[in-house]
Amino acid sequence: MLLFTNPRGKYLAATLFVGFIGLSAAFVAPAQAQVTAFMQSVAEASARDKSVAQFYQANGYSPIWTGRSGRDRARRQALLDAFANAASHGLPQATYDTELLKANLRRVKSERDLGRIEVELSKLFLAYAQDIQTGILVPGRIDEGIARKVPLRNRLDLLTNFAKSSPAGYLKNLAPSSPEYRRLMKQKLTMERLLAKGGWGAKVPGKKLELGQSGNSVVALRNRLIKMGYLRRNASTKYDANLQKAVQQFQVAHGLNPDGVAGAGTLKEVNVSPERRLASIIVAMERERWTNMKRGKRHIWVNLTDFSAKIIDDGKVTFQTRSVVGANSKDRRSPEFSDVMEHMVINPTWNVPRSIAIKEYLPLMQEDPSAAGHLNVIDESGRIVSRDELDFSQYTELDFPFDLKEPPSRRNALGLVKFMFPNRHNIYLHDTPAKNLFAREARAFSHGCIRLRDPFDFAYALLRKQTRNPEELFHSKLATGVENVMPLEKQVPVHLVYRTAIATAKGEMNYRRDIYGRDARIFKALQKAGVVLRAVQS
């Protein structure tokens, strides 16, 4: 018996789609005997898969794939068509080898064979459904910072609903329905057609090009931006105003400072290959499958690579601000996950995380007991301990028995407000006194939490749903100078995501740098699973 590799790398029997061209002529038996043998075979083949076994128990061990009815034929053809289109979704096409399926149509010799095939088809359907709905990979196995819980579907429900539905429509609707997924899929095809035509041409040499320059490097930049769609075709050999404008458009689309100068950073992004950009799109599609769930009619969307935080209402961005995210070091990278914002804290106390207290502040206080004087030293009973009573040199990272806290103030590390969605990572959004960092192009500086450039406006936008005058309410609490917890009457989902490829509603692609290297690891894992870059003739 030939074998078929499913998306998990295991082998399944692939004597499939029998009945698609008719049962083997060598197999003839009385109808009642056929049914009994088939039912027994289905029961045995499904016994180790609880969901599949429950499905066939509920339907009396009747076929949904291998029967001779028009509905069974429609299901077989719909699955075959879905498999043939798998690569369009960035799935591993070789996993769904339709030619292999067709080559094994004639292998059946008994009703018992047919029963085993019936069950294997259901398993293959479920494997495909999981791949296209919620992804090929397990996020946490790729990078510990991707702490995302994938919204897996109930396998019994999938089979039950599929059996009751129009098969082609049901399979089509398994993919994420988000506008972003559809746009990414369209852009993927555009990039594949571009590859078939030779890509964007030669890379641009040089380290810096700017207004007024001319020469071969300027021509190369002009030609590449024309092929990228940022500039109309022209014969100019100078870095003129039109080329400067095209460079600025490119910079905006890639999260760069739009100064119109093609410096080292801009040229590095200009010279990224179309293959790498296509890989980013495929990774973004996989990430969309990981978040294939209801995100909330109102939700907060923090894209770590874009250094931005947005409030989205009914699919539209109603508020946006710059952010600072975790620095690119092992214990400071911001994680990816979803949770629910419950409240904000005005005039917050900063409870210094244990890791920061012992690794950063304890060494300072061992050298100078008065160091970090803005922090209170708190004992096990919650009392402030005078530093005069302590000899910090007697403690190590393992036995330091105190907590460090910074009381509310404008100099507080959290600023004047923090936004809480309690989680095991101890991550939240907050104000900061270090406003200068928001002017930077790349903003990965924090210990992991997300700092907001406009935290007051962010608070007003959240509170506007529950009070007529959010500014007055907010500042009445702020004026007290003491810590105040402000509950959100309607809690708001928060999604910390990581997207290096973003398809806009205007039909354009935006790209961001892979600041933590996570997308590179994801694409490597996708390749290992069988995903390939391809060129498609238009």
C-alpha positions as CSV (number, residue, x, y, z in Angstrom):
1,M,0.0,0.0,0.0
2,L,1.4,3.4,-0.9
3,L,1.8,6.1,1.7
4,F,0.7,9.7,2.0
5,T,2.6,12.2,4.3
6,N,0.2,14.3,6.3
7,P,1.0,17.9,7.6
8,R,2.4,16.5,10.8
9,G,5.0,14.4,9.0
10,K,3.3,11.1,9.7
11,Y,2.3,8.6,7.1
12,L,-1.3,7.8,6.3
13,A,-2.6,5.2,4.0
14,A,-3.2,6.8,0.6
15,T,-5.3,4.3,-1.3
16,L,-7.6,7.3,-1.7
17,F,-10.6,8.6,-3.7
18,V,-11.8,5.1,-4.6
19,G,-15.2,5.5,-6.1
20,F,-14.1,8.8,-7.7
21,I,-13.7,6.6,-10.8
22,G,-15.6,3.6,-9.5
23,L,-14.9,0.6,-7.3
24,S,-12.4,-2.1,-8.5
25,A,-14.0,-4.5,-10.9
26,A,-12.4,-7.4,-9.1
27,F,-14.5,-6.6,-6.0
28,V,-18.1,-7.9,-6.0
29,A,-20.0,-9.0,-2.9
30,P,-23.6,-9.1,-1.7
31,A,-24.9,-5.7,-0.6
32,Q,-25.5,-6.7,3.1
33,A,-22.1,-8.3,3.4
34,Q,-20.5,-5.2,1.9
35,V,-22.2,-2.9,4.5
36,T,-21.3,-5.1,7.4
37,A,-17.6,-5.4,6.4
38,F,-17.4,-1.7,5.7
39,M,-18.9,-0.7,9.0
40,Q,-16.6,-3.0,10.9
41,S,-13.6,-1.7,9.1
42,V,-14.6,1.9,9.8
43,A,-15.0,1.2,13.5
44,E,-11.6,-0.5,13.7
45,A,-9.8,2.2,11.7
46,S,-11.3,5.1,13.7
47,A,-10.9,3.5,17.1
48,R,-7.7,5.4,18.0
49,D,-9.0,8.8,17.0
50,K,-11.7,9.9,19.4
51,S,-13.2,12.6,17.3
52,V,-13.4,10.5,14.1
53,A,-14.7,7.5,16.1
54,Q,-17.5,9.7,17.7
55,F,-18.4,11.0,14.2
56,Y,-18.9,7.6,12.7
57,Q,-20.7,6.2,15.7
58,A,-23.1,9.1,15.5
59,N,-23.8,8.6,11.8
60,G,-24.2,4.8,12.0
61,Y,-20.8,4.1,10.3
62,S,-22.1,5.5,7.0
63,P,-19.7,6.8,4.4
64,I,-19.4,10.5,3.6
65,W,-16.5,10.1,1.1
66,T,-16.5,6.7,-0.5
67,G,-20.1,6.2,-1.4
68,R,-21.5,6.3,-4.9
69,S,-24.0,9.2,-4.2
70,G,-23.6,12.6,-5.8
71,R,-22.9,14.1,-2.4
72,D,-20.0,11.8,-1.8
73,R,-18.6,12.5,-5.2
74,A,-18.9,16.2,-4.6
75,R,-17.1,15.9,-1.3
76,R,-14.2,14.0,-2.9
77,Q,-13.9,16.5,-5.7
78,A,-14.0,19.5,-3.3
79,L,-11.2,18.0,-1.2
80,L,-9.2,17.3,-4.3
81,D,-9.7,20.9,-5.5
82,A,-8.7,22.2,-2.1
83,F,-5.6,20.2,-2.0
84,A,-4.6,21.4,-5.5
85,N,-4.9,25.0,-4.3
86,A,-3.0,24.6,-1.1
87,A,0.1,26.5,-2.3
88,S,-2.0,29.6,-2.9
89,H,-2.4,29.7,0.9
90,G,1.3,29.3,1.6
91,L,0.7,25.7,2.6
92,P,3.1,22.8,1.7
93,Q,1.8,21.7,-1.7
94,A,3.7,18.4,-1.7
95,T,1.8,17.4,1.5
96,Y,-1.4,17.4,-0.6
97,D,-0.2,15.5,-3.6
98,T,-3.3,15.1,-5.8
99,E,-1.4,13.1,-8.4
100,L,-0.5,10.6,-5.7
101,L,-4.1,10.4,-4.6
102,K,-5.3,9.8,-8.2
103,A,-2.6,7.2,-8.7
104,N,-4.0,5.1,-5.9
105,L,-7.6,5.1,-6.8
106,R,-7.6,1.6,-8.1
107,R,-6.0,-0.1,-5.1
108,V,-9.2,-1.2,-3.4
109,K,-9.9,-5.0,-3.3
110,S,-12.5,-5.3,-0.5
111,E,-15.0,-3.5,1.6
112,R,-12.6,-3.6,4.4
113,D,-10.1,-1.6,2.3
114,L,-12.9,0.8,1.5
115,G,-13.7,1.3,5.2
116,R,-10.1,2.1,6.0
117,I,-9.9,4.6,3.1
118,E,-13.1,6.3,4.4
119,V,-11.5,6.9,7.8
120,E,-8.2,8.1,6.3
121,L,-10.0,10.6,4.1
122,S,-11.7,12.0,7.2
123,K,-8.3,12.3,8.9
124,L,-6.8,14.0,5.9
125,F,-9.7,16.4,5.8
126,L,-9.2,17.3,9.5
127,A,-5.4,17.7,9.0
128,Y,-6.0,20.1,6.1
129,A,-8.7,22.0,8.0
130,Q,-6.4,22.6,10.9
131,D,-3.5,23.7,8.6
132,I,-5.6,26.3,6.8
133,Q,-7.6,27.5,9.7
134,T,-5.1,27.7,12.5
135,G,-1.7,27.1,11.0
136,I,0.9,24.5,10.2
137,L,3.2,25.3,13.1
138,V,3.0,25.4,16.8
139,P,4.1,28.9,17.7
140,G,5.8,28.3,21.0
141,R,8.0,25.6,19.5
142,I,9.5,28.1,17.1
143,D,10.2,30.9,19.6
144,E,9.5,31.1,23.3
145,G,8.5,34.7,22.8
146,I,5.5,33.7,20.7
147,A,3.3,32.9,23.6
148,R,0.2,32.7,21.5
149,K,-2.6,30.2,22.1
150,V,-3.7,29.0,18.7
151,P,-7.6,28.9,18.5
152,L,-7.9,25.2,17.4
153,R,-11.3,24.1,16.3
154,N,-13.2,21.1,17.6
155,R,-12.5,18.2,15.2
156,L,-15.8,16.5,15.8
157,D,-17.7,19.7,14.9
158,L,-15.6,20.1,11.8
159,L,-16.5,16.7,10.5
160,T,-20.2,17.0,11.5
161,N,-20.6,20.4,10.0
162,F,-18.8,19.5,6.8
163,A,-21.0,16.5,6.3
164,K,-24.1,18.7,6.5
165,S,-22.7,21.6,4.3
166,S,-22.0,22.3,0.7
167,P,-18.5,20.8,0.5
168,A,-16.8,23.3,-1.8
169,G,-18.2,26.3,0.1
170,Y,-17.3,24.8,3.4
171,L,-13.7,24.1,2.4
172,K,-13.4,27.5,0.9
173,N,-14.5,29.1,4.2
174,L,-12.0,27.3,6.3
175,A,-9.3,29.9,5.6
176,P,-9.2,33.0,7.8
177,S,-11.9,35.5,6.7
178,S,-10.0,38.6,7.8
179,P,-9.5,41.3,5.2
180,E,-5.8,41.2,5.9
181,Y,-5.5,37.5,5.0
182,R,-7.3,38.0,1.7
183,R,-5.1,41.0,0.9
184,L,-1.9,39.0,1.8
185,M,-3.1,36.1,-0.4
186,K,-3.5,38.5,-3.3
187,Q,-0.1,40.1,-2.7
188,K,1.5,36.7,-2.5
189,L,0.3,36.0,-6.1
190,T,1.5,39.4,-7.2
191,M,5.0,38.6,-5.9
192,E,5.0,35.2,-7.4
193,R,4.2,36.7,-10.8
194,L,7.0,39.3,-10.3
195,L,9.5,36.5,-9.6
196,A,8.5,34.8,-12.9
197,K,9.3,38.1,-14.6
198,G,12.8,38.4,-13.0
199,G,12.1,40.4,-9.9
200,W,13.2,44.0,-9.3
201,G,16.4,43.9,-11.3
202,A,19.9,44.8,-10.1
203,K,20.7,45.9,-6.6
204,V,21.6,49.5,-5.9
205,P,25.3,50.1,-5.1
206,G,26.6,52.8,-2.8
207,K,26.1,54.0,0.8
208,K,24.2,57.2,0.4
209,L,22.3,58.9,-2.5
210,E,20.5,62.2,-2.3
211,L,19.0,65.1,-4.1
212,G,21.2,66.5,-6.9
213,Q,23.4,63.5,-7.4
214,S,23.7,61.5,-10.7
215,G,25.5,58.5,-12.0
216,N,25.0,54.7,-12.3
217,S,23.9,54.2,-8.7
218,V,21.1,56.8,-9.1
219,V,20.0,55.1,-12.3
220,A,19.9,51.7,-10.5
221,L,17.9,53.2,-7.7
222,R,15.5,54.8,-10.2
223,N,15.0,51.5,-12.1
224,R,14.4,49.5,-8.9
225,L,11.9,51.9,-7.6
226,I,10.1,51.9,-10.9
227,K,9.8,48.1,-10.8
228,M,8.6,48.3,-7.2
229,G,5.8,50.7,-8.2
230,Y,7.0,53.8,-6.4
231,L,8.0,55.7,-9.5
232,R,6.7,56.2,-13.0
233,R,8.9,55.1,-15.9
234,N,11.3,57.9,-16.9
235,A,14.8,58.4,-18.4
236,S,16.2,60.8,-15.8
237,T,19.7,60.1,-14.6
238,K,19.5,62.6,-11.7
239,Y,18.3,62.3,-8.2
240,D,15.6,64.8,-8.9
241,A,12.4,65.8,-7.0
242,N,10.4,62.9,-8.4
243,L,13.0,60.4,-7.3
244,Q,13.2,62.0,-3.9
245,K,9.4,61.7,-3.5
246,A,9.5,58.1,-4.6
247,V,12.2,57.4,-1.9
248,Q,10.0,59.1,0.7
249,Q,7.1,56.9,-0.3
250,F,9.3,53.8,0.0
251,Q,10.5,54.9,3.4
252,V,7.0,55.4,4.7
253,A,6.0,51.9,3.4
254,H,9.0,50.4,5.2
255,G,8.8,52.2,8.5
256,L,11.8,54.4,7.8
257,N,12.3,58.1,8.5
258,P,10.9,59.8,5.3
259,D,13.7,62.3,4.7
260,G,14.0,61.5,1.0
261,V,17.6,60.6,1.4
262,A,18.6,57.0,0.3
263,G,21.1,56.4,3.2
264,A,22.6,53.1,4.3
265,G,19.4,52.0,6.1
266,T,17.1,52.9,3.2
267,L,19.4,51.2,0.6
268,K,19.6,48.1,2.7
269,E,15.8,47.8,2.6
270,V,15.7,48.8,-1.1
271,N,18.1,45.9,-1.9
272,V,16.1,43.2,0.0
273,S,15.3,40.5,-2.5
274,P,11.7,39.9,-3.7
275,E,12.1,36.3,-2.5
276,R,12.6,37.6,1.1
277,R,9.6,39.8,0.8
278,L,7.5,36.9,-0.4
279,A,8.8,34.9,2.5
280,S,7.6,37.7,4.8
281,I,4.1,37.5,3.2
282,I,3.9,33.8,3.7
283,V,4.9,34.1,7.3
284,A,2.3,36.8,7.8
285,M,-0.4,34.5,6.4
286,E,0.7,31.8,8.9
287,R,0.5,34.3,11.7
288,E,-3.0,35.3,10.5
289,R,-4.0,31.7,10.9
290,W,-2.7,31.7,14.4
291,T,-5.0,34.7,15.2
292,N,-8.0,33.3,13.3
293,M,-10.5,34.3,16.0
294,K,-12.8,37.0,16.9
295,R,-10.6,39.9,17.8
296,G,-13.2,42.1,19.4
297,K,-15.5,44.7,17.9
298,R,-13.3,47.1,19.7
299,H,-9.7,45.9,20.3
300,I,-6.2,47.1,20.8
301,W,-3.6,46.1,18.2
302,V,0.1,46.5,19.1
303,N,2.4,45.6,16.3
304,L,5.8,45.1,17.8
305,T,7.8,45.5,14.5
306,D,5.9,48.7,13.6
307,F,6.4,50.3,17.1
308,S,2.8,51.3,17.1
309,A,-0.4,50.8,19.2
310,K,-3.8,51.2,17.8
311,I,-7.4,51.2,18.9
312,I,-9.6,49.6,16.3
313,D,-13.4,50.0,16.3
314,D,-15.5,48.0,13.8
315,G,-12.4,47.3,11.6
316,K,-11.3,51.0,11.5
317,V,-8.4,52.6,13.3
318,T,-9.8,55.2,15.6
319,F,-6.6,56.0,17.6
320,Q,-3.0,55.4,16.9
321,T,0.2,56.3,18.7
322,R,3.9,55.4,18.6
323,S,5.3,52.9,21.0
324,V,8.6,51.6,22.5
325,V,8.9,47.9,22.8
326,G,11.3,45.4,24.4
327,A,15.0,45.6,23.6
328,N,16.4,42.7,21.5
329,S,18.0,40.7,24.3
330,K,17.0,37.4,25.7
331,D,15.2,38.6,28.8
332,R,13.8,41.9,27.4
333,R,12.0,41.0,24.1
334,S,8.3,41.7,24.2
335,P,6.2,38.6,23.9
336,E,3.3,38.0,21.6
337,F,0.0,37.0,23.0
338,S,-3.7,38.1,23.4
339,D,-5.5,39.1,26.6
340,V,-8.2,41.5,27.8
341,M,-7.6,45.0,29.2
342,E,-9.5,45.4,32.4
343,H,-8.5,48.7,33.9
344,M,-6.0,51.5,33.9
345,V,-4.0,52.8,36.9
346,I,-3.6,56.5,37.3
347,N,-0.6,57.7,39.3
348,P,0.8,54.1,39.3
349,T,3.4,52.7,41.7
350,W,6.2,50.9,40.0
351,N,6.7,47.5,41.5
352,V,10.2,46.8,40.2
353,P,10.3,43.3,38.6
354,R,12.5,40.9,40.5
355,S,14.9,40.4,37.6
356,I,15.5,44.2,37.3
357,A,15.8,44.6,41.1
358,I,18.6,42.0,41.5
359,K,20.4,42.3,38.2
360,E,20.4,46.1,37.8
361,Y,19.7,47.9,41.1
362,L,21.2,45.5,43.7
363,P,24.7,45.9,42.2
364,L,24.3,49.7,42.2
365,M,23.2,49.7,45.9
366,Q,26.1,47.4,46.8
367,E,28.5,50.0,45.5
368,D,26.5,53.0,46.9
369,P,23.7,52.4,49.4
370,S,22.1,55.7,48.4
371,A,21.9,54.7,44.7
372,A,18.5,54.6,43.1
373,G,17.2,56.7,45.9
374,H,13.9,57.1,44.2
375,L,13.1,53.5,45.0
376,N,11.7,52.4,48.4
377,V,13.0,49.2,49.9
378,I,10.1,47.0,51.1
379,D,10.3,44.1,53.5
380,E,8.1,41.0,53.7
381,S,5.5,42.8,55.8
382,G,5.2,45.6,53.2
383,R,7.0,48.2,55.3
384,I,9.5,50.7,54.0
385,V,13.0,49.8,55.3
386,S,15.5,52.6,56.0
387,R,18.6,52.1,53.9
388,D,20.7,53.1,56.9
389,E,19.7,49.8,58.5
390,L,20.9,47.7,55.5
391,D,24.2,46.4,54.3
392,F,23.4,45.5,50.7
393,S,26.8,43.8,50.3
394,Q,25.7,40.8,52.3
395,Y,23.0,39.9,49.8
396,T,23.2,38.1,46.5
397,E,20.8,37.7,43.6
398,L,19.6,34.5,45.2
399,D,18.8,35.7,48.7
400,F,18.0,39.4,48.4
401,P,14.8,39.5,50.6
402,F,13.4,42.9,49.7
403,D,11.1,44.3,47.0
404,L,11.8,47.7,45.4
405,K,9.0,50.1,44.7
406,E,8.8,53.6,43.1
407,P,6.0,55.7,44.4
408,P,3.8,57.8,42.1
409,S,5.4,60.8,40.5
410,R,6.1,62.4,37.1
411,R,9.5,60.8,37.3
412,N,8.1,57.3,37.9
413,A,9.3,54.8,35.3
414,L,5.7,54.1,34.4
415,G,4.9,57.7,34.0
416,L,1.4,58.8,35.1
417,V,-0.7,56.0,33.8
418,K,-0.5,52.3,33.0
419,F,-3.0,50.1,31.2
420,M,-3.6,46.6,32.6
421,F,-4.5,43.3,31.0
422,P,-3.2,41.0,33.8
423,N,-1.1,38.2,32.3
424,R,1.6,35.7,33.4
425,H,4.2,37.7,31.4
426,N,3.7,40.9,33.6
427,I,3.4,42.9,30.4
428,Y,1.3,46.1,30.2
429,L,1.1,49.4,28.3
430,H,2.2,52.5,30.1
431,D,3.4,56.1,30.0
432,T,7.1,57.0,30.4
433,P,9.2,60.0,31.4
434,A,11.7,59.1,28.6
435,K,9.9,60.9,25.8
436,N,13.0,61.3,23.6
437,L,12.9,57.7,22.5
438,F,9.7,58.2,20.5
439,A,11.6,60.3,17.9
440,R,13.8,57.3,17.0
441,E,13.1,55.3,13.9
442,A,13.6,51.9,15.6
443,R,12.2,51.9,19.1
444,A,13.2,48.6,20.9
445,F,14.5,49.9,24.3
446,S,12.2,48.7,27.1
447,H,12.4,45.7,29.4
448,G,9.4,44.2,27.6
449,C,6.4,46.3,28.5
450,I,5.0,48.7,25.8
451,R,5.5,52.4,26.3
452,L,3.1,54.8,24.7
453,R,4.0,58.3,23.3
454,D,0.4,59.6,23.9
455,P,-0.8,57.8,26.9
456,F,-3.3,60.4,28.0
457,D,-5.0,60.5,24.6
458,F,-5.0,56.7,24.7
459,A,-6.8,56.9,28.0
460,Y,-9.3,59.4,26.8
461,A,-10.1,57.2,23.8
462,L,-10.7,54.2,26.0
463,L,-12.8,56.1,28.5
464,R,-14.9,57.8,25.8
465,K,-17.1,54.7,25.7
466,Q,-18.1,55.1,29.4
467,T,-18.2,58.9,30.1
468,R,-19.1,62.1,28.3
469,N,-16.1,63.9,29.5
470,P,-13.1,61.5,29.7
471,E,-10.5,64.2,30.0
472,E,-12.2,65.7,33.1
473,L,-12.6,62.3,34.7
474,F,-9.0,61.3,34.0
475,H,-7.5,64.5,35.3
476,S,-9.7,64.5,38.4
477,K,-8.0,61.3,39.4
478,L,-4.6,62.4,38.3
479,A,-4.8,65.6,40.4
480,T,-5.0,63.6,43.6
481,G,-1.4,62.4,43.2
482,V,-2.3,59.0,44.7
483,E,-2.7,55.7,42.9
484,N,-6.2,55.3,41.4
485,V,-7.6,52.2,39.7
486,M,-10.0,53.1,36.9
487,P,-12.0,50.0,35.7
488,L,-13.1,49.8,32.1
489,E,-16.8,49.2,32.1
490,K,-16.4,47.1,28.9
491,Q,-13.1,45.2,28.8
492,V,-11.1,45.5,25.6
493,P,-9.2,42.6,23.9
494,V,-5.5,43.4,23.5
495,H,-3.4,41.7,20.8
496,L,0.4,42.0,20.9
497,V,1.4,40.9,17.4
498,Y,4.5,40.7,15.2
499,R,3.9,41.5,11.5
500,T,6.8,42.3,9.1
501,A,4.5,42.2,6.1
502,I,1.3,44.3,6.1
503,A,-1.1,44.5,3.2
504,T,-3.0,47.8,3.1
505,A,-6.6,48.3,2.1
506,K,-5.3,50.5,-0.8
507,G,-3.6,47.5,-2.3
508,E,0.0,48.3,-1.2
509,M,2.5,46.3,0.8
510,N,4.2,47.7,3.9
511,Y,7.2,45.9,5.3
512,R,9.0,46.1,8.7
513,R,12.3,44.8,9.9
514,D,12.4,41.5,11.7
515,I,13.7,43.1,14.9
516,Y,13.8,39.8,17.0
517,G,14.5,37.4,14.1
518,R,11.3,35.6,14.8
519,D,10.0,35.6,11.3
520,A,13.2,34.2,10.0
521,R,12.8,31.3,12.4
522,I,9.2,30.8,11.4
523,F,10.0,30.7,7.7
524,K,12.8,28.2,8.3
525,A,10.2,26.0,10.1
526,L,7.7,26.5,7.3
527,Q,10.3,25.4,4.7
528,K,11.1,22.3,6.8
529,A,7.4,21.5,6.8
530,G,7.4,21.7,2.9
531,V,6.5,25.3,2.1
532,V,8.4,26.6,-1.0
533,L,8.7,29.9,-2.7
534,R,7.4,29.7,-6.3
535,A,7.2,31.8,-9.4
536,V,3.9,31.9,-11.2
537,Q,3.4,32.8,-14.8
538,S,0.6,35.4,-15.3
